[in-house]
Structure formats: structure tokens, C-alpha cells
Amino acid sequence: MARKPKLGTGVRFRRLVNKLRRRGVKNPKALAAWIGRKKYGKKRFAKLSAKGRKRKARKRRKKRK
């Protein structure tokens, strides 16, 4: 069995979004977020989300330089 990517990297979320998109879900990101909150709880999922936003902001700052 293959190992799952580390939690908090966003890889699992993106894979789920793509899987949902292939199934024809209207808003796959919202459904993936709902599934994540259900699985990890409101507090933990918010922490993961914040981590992802910080990572994205760092990438954006690097591009500007």
C-alpha cells in the first residue's frame, strides 16, 4: 500500500478536489473542505488551512522579488 503524502502539504486536498471534479461535482473545493472538516474537525482543519494560506503567501512574495 502506498504511503499518503504528509498532512498539511495540500497534496491530499488537491487530489481529492481532482477526484471530485472528475465525478462532476459542481464545487469540488467546497466539498473537499467540508469532507476535511468532517474528518479532522473544525479546529484542526482550520489550522491546516492557515498553514496552506501561509505557504501560498510565501510563494507569492518570492515571485515578486
Number of C-alpha atoms within 10 A of each C-alpha: 3 4 5 8 10 9 10 15 14 15 13 15 17 14 12 18 20 16 14 17 14 10 10 10 14 10 11 19 17 12 15 20 17 14 15 19 15 11 11 12 12 12 10 13 19 15 12 16 17 13 15 15 12 11 13 12 11 11 11 11 9 9 7 6 5
